[in-house]
Amino acid sequence: MFSACFADYYEAYVRAFKRLKPNQVIPFHYDIEEDLDEARGLKERLDREGINSRLIELEKVLKSKKCAKF
């Protein structure tokens, strides 16, 4: 499940994910040119709650050789 990651809503996200029980949560709603503090913060919170999550650093993906060039 992809999720927004605004710090003000971490508690609401955790409640929703506990109810929905997704296989994995990926904080995704951020500007890749800015820092990832909110996405990292949500991931840390989800980890503490035992909710499987993963952070995708899009800038690294876009720079990798595996990404098709457009």
N, C-alpha and C positions, 0 to 999 in steps of 0.2 A: 504494500500500500504506500503510495506517495502522499506526503503530508506537508502542509505549511509548517513553519517552525518559529513562529513569533513567541518570544519569551513570555509575554503576558498571558499566553494561552497554554503553556506547558501542562498545567493541571487538567484542563479540559481535554487536551490531546490524550493524556494518560488515561483518563476515565473512559474516553471513547475507544481507545485501543484495547483496554481491558474488556470492554463490552463486546467489541467486534472480533477480537482474537485473530488479528491478521498473522500470516506466517512471518512477515517481515515488514518493518516500517522504514521508509527511506525519506528523511527530511530533504525536501527538494526545492522549496519556494524561497530562493535567494538569488541575488545578483552575483554571478561568478566573478565579477570584477571587484567586488567588495569582499570583506573577510567573511569567514564561515562561522563566526562566533555563535549565532543563534542555532544554526544547524548542529554544531558540535554540542552546544548546551542541551538541546533536545535529545540527542543521541545519548549523552551521559545520563540524563534523567531516565530515559527508557531502559538503559542498561541497569540502573539501580532498581528499577521496577520489574526487572526480569522479562522485559519485552524485547524480542529480537529486532535489532535495527542495524542499518548500514548507512554509512555516509559516502556519497559519491562526490568526489571532487572533480567537477566537470572540466575544469581547466586542464587537469592532468589527463583526462580521457581524450579531450580534443587534441592534445599535443602528442598523444601516443601514436605509434605506428599502426595500431589496430583500427584507428578511426579513419574512415574514408575521407579523402580531401574533396571539398566541394568547390 
